[in-house]
Amino acid sequence: MPHMIWKGAISFGLVHVPVQLYPATQSEKVGFNLLDKRSMDPIGYKQINKNTGKEVTRDNIVRGFEYEKGKYVVMTDAEIRAANPESTQTVDILAFVDAPDISFLSLDTPYYLAPDRKGEKVYALLRDALKDTGKVGIASVVLHNKQHLAALIPVGPALALNTLRWGDEVRDFSEFKFPDENTKKAGVTPKELDMAKRLIDDMSDTWDPAKYHDTFKDDIMALVDKKVKEGKVAEVMKVDESGEEKASADILDLSELLKRSLKKGGGTVKRGAKATQSDGDSSDETAEETARPARKTTRRKRA
C-alpha cells in the first residue's frame, strides 16, 4: 500500500466527497550511482561557483530570479513561503468538460483518490455520473505548497486526479514546422491513406499494459545478476590511520582475497634481516618476494 499524501474532500456545488490522495505510479527505472573508479567511493554533489569553479558553502547560497540576462532579484525563503498558496485539503471542481477535449500534452502526474470516512456512496455517485456523461472535472488543488490545475477522471472503480500543465507550459504548434492538415496539400494520395488505415486496422489491439515491458531494465538486471554470480563485483574500500585499505564488506573477488591473506602473514617465511612481520604491515611486493625464496630453499634441501 503506497503512503497517503493527504486526506480531504472533493467539492462541487454543495456536495463534498471525503477522499484520501495516493500516488498512482511507482518508479521502476534502472538507477546508477556515480563512483570513483579507483576506490569505488560514491561521488557526491557539490555546489560550485560557475565563474570561479570553487565550492560554495550552504550559508552563502541564496535564491534569485533572473528578470534580465545576468540580473537577479534575490528572494529569501520566508518571502517565497509567504507567496506560496496556502495548503488546503480540498479538490475544488471549477467545471466539467468532455474528456476528449483534454490533450494528452496537458497531462502531468496521476494520483488515486480513495473514499474516506464512510464516503463510499457519494464517491460512487460522482464516479458513475462522470462515466455516464463522458465528462471529467477540471479542478484546482494545492499539493506540496504548489497550486495545480487538475482533471478528475473516472478510471474503472476509481477516481483519479491527474495534475495538468498550465496553458503556457505546453508549447504552441506555431513554434514548429508541421505538414499541412489538409491531406492533399501535404502530398498524401487517397491510395496511400487507405493503405495506412488498413495497416492500422491490422495492427489494432486492446490496450493491456501488462503486454509491454521495459526491456532495457530487464537486460541491465540480467547483466547485474550474471556479474554477481561470477564474482565480478566491487566495493568501497576504507582506509585506516596506518594507510592500509580494509574492506567494508565481504569481497567476492578471489584475487583480492589472496592479497588480504598474504598481508596477514599466510604463506610468508622469515629469511635473515628481511624477515616479514605477521601482523599484516608488509606490502604485497614484500610478501611475494619472501614467498619465492622460501620455495627455492625447499628445493635445495631436497637436492
N, C-alpha and C positions, 0 to 999 in steps of 0.2 A: 504494500500500500504506500503510495507516494506521500510526502509530507504536505499537509494542508497549508496553503498560503494565507488565506484569511477566510472568515465567515461573515456573511452579511445578508443582503437581500436584493432581489431583482425588483425594481419598482416601475410599474407602468399604470398610469391613471391612479386609482386608489388601491390597486392590488399590489401586495408585497409577497414575494416568494422567498422564504428563508433558504439560503444556499451556503455551501462551502466550496471554495475555489481550490482546485488542484491542477498541477501541470499535466498536460495531456500527452507530452512527449518525453522521451528519455534519450540521452546521447549515447550512441554506440560507436563513436568514431575511434579509430586507432590513434593513440597518443604516444608521442615520443618525447623523451627528456633529452635536453642538450647536455653533453658530458665532455669533460676534458679527456681526450683520448689517452693521455699519458698516465692518468691515475684513476680514471672513471669517476672523478668527482663531479657532482652536478654543477652546471653553470647557472649562476644566479642572475637576477635582474638588477641593473644599476641605473640610477638617474644620472644622465650625463648632460653637461652643458654642451650644446651642439656647436658653439663657437670655439670654446677653449678645449673641449674634449675631456675636461675634468669632472669628477664625480661631485654631485651637489647633495648636501645633506638635506634631510627631510624638513628641518625647520627653516630652510631657505627657499622652499618651493611654494609658490602662490599660484592661484588660478587667474588666467587673463583671457579676455575676449578680444580677438583681433578685429577691430572695426575698420581699419585700413591696413594696407600692406605694411607690416613692421610696427604698427601702432596698436597698443592694447589698453583696455580698461581692466584694472585689477579688481577682482571681486573676492571678498572674504567668505569663508564658509558660512558665517552667520547670515550674510546678505543673500547667499544662494538659498539657504534653508528658508529664509523669510519669503523668498519669491516662489518657492515650491508650492504647489496646490496642497491643501490640507488633505490628509488621508481620510477617506470615507469608506464605509463598508457597504456601499450601495452601487448597483449597476443601474444607472438611470437611463431608461429607454427614451430616446428622443423621437424616433419614428420607426415605422415598419415599411420595408421596401421589398420588391421582388428579388428573390435570391439570385437569378441570373444577372441582375444589374450590377452586382459587385464583382469587380475584376479580380482575377487571381493575383494580379500585381499588387493589389492593396492588402492582401492577407499577410499577416506577420506571425504572431505566436499564438498557438491554440491552448486553451485550458478547458478543463471539465468543471461544470457546476453541478454539485450533488445536492439533493434536497436535505434540509436540516430542520430540526425542531418540529417534527410531525408535519412538514410541509409537502408531503408526497402528493396529496391530491391536487393542490393548486399548482405544483410543479408539473404534474402530468397534464393538467388543463392547458397551461401555457405551451408546453411542448407539442401537444396534439393539435392545438389551434394553429400553431405555426406550420405544422406539417400539412394540414388540410387547406390552408390558404396559400401555401407556397411562398410565405413571407419569411424574412429574417428581421430581427430587431437591430436597429442602429442605436448604440448606447455610448454613454460617457462613463468612464471608470478610472479611478486613481489606483495604480499599482506601483509599489516601491517608490512612493513620493513623486510619481510622474503621471501626468494626465494622459489618458489614451482614448482614442476612438475605437469602438469595438463592435463586432457583429455577434448577435445572439442567434445561434444556429441549432436547429434540432438535428441530432445525429443518432439514429437508432433509438435506444431507450434514453439517451442523454440529451442534455442541453449543453452545447459547447459555447465558450466565449472565445472568439478569435480576435485578438487585437488587430487593428487596421493601421496601415501607414497613412499619415496625413496627406492631403492632396498635393502639397508642394514637395513631398518626399518621393513621389513617383515621377520619373522623367516624362516629358511630353513627347509624343510621336514626332513632332516637328524638329526635334534635335537630331533625328536620324534620317537616312535616305532609304525609304521602303518602296517596293514596286507599287504601282497604282492599283487601287482596289477594284478597278474596272478590269475584268478578265481580258478583254480584247486589247486594251491599252497596255496591259502587262505582257502581251505577246503570247498568251496561252490559248491554244486552239481547243475547240469543243471536244475533239477526239482525245487529246491529252488529258483534259479534265475528266472525261468519262473513264479513262483507264485508271487515273489516280483514285477516283471514287471506288472503282471495283477493287483495287488493291487494298484500300482502307477497309472495305467491306469484308474482304477475305481475311484480313488480319484482326478484325474486331473480336473482342472478348469481353467477358465480365471482369470488373475490377476486383482483384484479390491481391492485397499487398503481400500475403504470405508466399506468393509465387516468385517474388523478386528478392534478391539477396545482395548484400554488399560484398561482391567477390574480392575486392581489394583487401577488405578486412579479413575475410576467410583465408586468403593466401598469406597475409602477413602473420596471422596467428598460427597457421600451419608451419611456417618457417621458424617462428619463435619456438614452438614445441619441438621441432626437429633439432634445433641448436641446443636446447636444454638437454634433450636426451643424449646428444653426442658430447655433452660436457663443454660446449663452446660458449661459456658464459664469462662475464667479467663482473667485478665488484669494486666498491670504493675501498681503497687501502688507507688505513690510518697510520700516521707516523708518530711514534712516541718521542720522549725527550732525547733519547740516545740517537735518534735519526733512523731507527730501524722500522721498516714497514711491517705492520701487523694487520692481518685480515680481520675485517669486521664481521665476517660470517664464514661458514664452510665454503671451501673452494672446490669446484668440480674439475679444475684443470690439473691433470696429472703432473705436468712439468713443474707447476708451482708447488705442489705437494712435495715433490722430490727436493726442491730448493729449500723449502722450510725444514725438511728432515735433515739436510746437510748442515743448516745453520744451528740446529740443536745438538750437533755433535755425532749424529748417527753415521757410522762408516768412516770416521776420522781416526788417524793413528798418530800419536806423538812421535816426532823424529828430531832429536838433537835440540838445538836452540830454537828451531821453528815449530815448537810444539803448539798444537791447536787447542784452544780452550773449548771446553764442552758446554759453556753457558750460552752459546749462540752468538757471541760477539764477532766471530770471524766472518769474513766475506765469502761469497760463493767461490771466488778465484782461489782463496787460501784453502778452502775445503777440498776443491778439486785437485790442487797441487799436492796436498797432503795425502789424499787417497791414492794417487797414482804411484808415488814411491813405495807405498805400503805393498802394493801388488808386486812390484819389482823385487822387493826384499823376500817375499814369499817364494818367488821363482828361484832365487839364489840358494835358499835353504834346501829346496827340493833337489836342485842340481848337486 
